[in-house]
Structure formats: structure tokens, C-alpha cells
Amino acid sequence: MDIVDTSTELLDVLDEQAFASLDQAEAQRLIAQLRDVIRRHDHQYYVLDDPVITDPEYDALYAQLERLEDAFPDLVTPDSPTQRVGGEPIDAFRKVEHPERLLSLGNAFDADELREWYARCQRGLATAFGDDVEPALTAELKIDGLAVALTYENGRLIRAATRGNGRVGEDITHNIRTIHRIPLQIPVGTDNGRTPPERIEVRGEVFMRKSEFAALNEGLIAQDETPFANPRNAAAGSLRQLDPSITAQRPLSFFAYGTGPVTNGDLPDYQHDVLGWLEQFGLPVNPHAERFDDIEHVVEFCEKWTARRDALNYEIDGVVVKIDRFDQQDEL
């Protein structure tokens, strides 16, 4: 059923039906429907920027879910949309060891250095793939934010950690849960036909959009508080709050750009396909990534976004270029 029709039907049913007459099974069914439709509306609003109902209609759905969960507290689960902000402030950040190292990026500062890197990749792949190998490439905008690793188990977000030194980061699950652009459960919706892996680590960047950063600083100045120096500092400061209720007030965004370990799931063989795969699970992915068959088109891509970077509503500090095939990445 269409998401708008489902929303209307749910409100009609809940409006007509007295809560006192609901039994546990009926309440559980309605709660599951409400959670699903609210997640889908969150995806439309925060990820696709294409809301299909009004704010008052959304608020009415959310209020009905809160009312049901208050009436049946045994049915409340951590992945419910009502549970994004909760719990007491923590005393300190717990260290987390990453199951696979989050590697750092190498740098190429001009087109010739990029061409030299590609030539080294060709030489490195020659033995396994032939002397005439011309590996395809994926180019993505390098978002100026903080790298994080999100772990989903059976579709449910169970942990979020900073990159740290690549081997050990900090557990920031309590803060990541407050970011509406990050789903607490994947896939979003029940009509996309996707089944998530048993366990998957999603890697991406938390950042703050320029317009939202400007509004945040205006509010801080109006309250005689010190404004942030730039969007990256604002995002970093927001993620390192011990009290999640403070983070919840900050307009943080997120783009997924890859995966870490995957258990019992079929991962695509190409980086560009992984971006589409993550998007199908409801995770926000930057729309400007492109796949190329030769390095010269990548050079043009870099030059294009160097010229256009100021037109974006978020900061970038370069372009990330990757060999597209994972077996070739592994060989290198």
C-alpha cells in the first residue's frame, strides 16, 4: 500500500479505536505498522528530502506510537523511532577495537600525481590480471567530517564508533542514534525486497551542512555562546558530547561510503555497486559518485568539483578515487 494511504488508514483506525479495548497482540501489530511507516517517512524527509505528508500528519503518527508504547511498555524496543534519544549522560567514552582496520587515504595533489598512482596500480595488478590491465575507478566527493563505523546486527543498529587511529575508536552509539539521517533499523520500509546481512559494518562520514551550520551559529551567538569555527568542528564537538540530548539538538548529517566486515550477506564485487546496495537499505549515499573506465575522466571529475565545491551545501576537502573491483583492491 502507498505510504500516504497507509498513514491515513493508521490514523483512522487509531482514532476510532479505544486504547482500553486493545489487547497485546493487536497493540503489537499496530505498533509494528506505525514504526514502519514512521521510518519510511523519516527516510523520505531526511534522506530523500522529499516529504510526502505534512508535519502535523507526521506528528500525529508519532504521537500515536508514543501513546501505544506508553500503554504497552513491554512492547518498546531499542530500534523504535521514539527511542532515538534516551538514557542518562555517560561519564566517559568507551574504547572500541575495530574488527577490521579503517585505513587512511593517500594523497595526490595534482593530475600528474594521480596519473602516477594509477600507473603504479596497473603495475601492481599486472601479474594477476595481465600487463594490459586498465582497472575501472570510482570517484567520490571527500566529505569534510568525521569517519564513523556503524554496526548493524539482524538489521538493527547495535554500535557506532569513531575511526580513532584506525584500530581503536570511541563508542558514540548514544549520539549516533540521535541522527535522523541514520536509520536505527535496515532496510527502511517493507516493500524494497531487501534482506540485510546478519551483521554488517557500514562506514561513512558524519558532517554538518553549511546552511544548518550557519543557523546553529546564529542561535549560539543569540544566546551569548561561542560559535563554532567551521562545520567540521561543529560536527566533531556534537559527536563528542557525553549527553545525547545535546547532540540531538545539533543538525548532523551522514553519508555512507563503504562497508567493513559483512557476515552472511552477499556483498557486491564493485565499489560503485556497494553504494547503490547501501542506498537500497535506506542509508544516505552522496549522489555525485561516478564510475570511470580510465584515469583521464577521473582527472576531469576532480577538476569539475574543484571548480564547483563552493556551490555544495557541505564542505569537501577533495575527491576520493578508488579501484572499483574489490578483488583488485585486495591484490594491491
Secondary structure, 3 states (H helix, E strand, C coil): CCHHHHHHHHHHHHHHCCHHHCCHHHHHHHHHHHHHHHHHHHHHHHHCCCCCCCHHHHHHHHHHHHHHHHHCHHHCCCCCHHHCCCCCCCCCCCEEECCCCCCCCCCCCCHHHHHHHHHHHHHHHHHHHCCCCCCCEEEEEEECCEEEEEEEECCEEEEEEECCCCCEEEECHHHHCCCCCCCCECCCCCCCCCCCCCEEEEEEEEEECHHHHHHHHHHHHHCCCCCCCCHHHHHHHHHCCCCHHHHCCCCEEEEEEEEEEEECCCCCCEHHHHHHHHHHCCCCCCCCCEEECCHHHHHHHHHHHHHHHHHCCCCEEEEEEEECEHHHHHHC
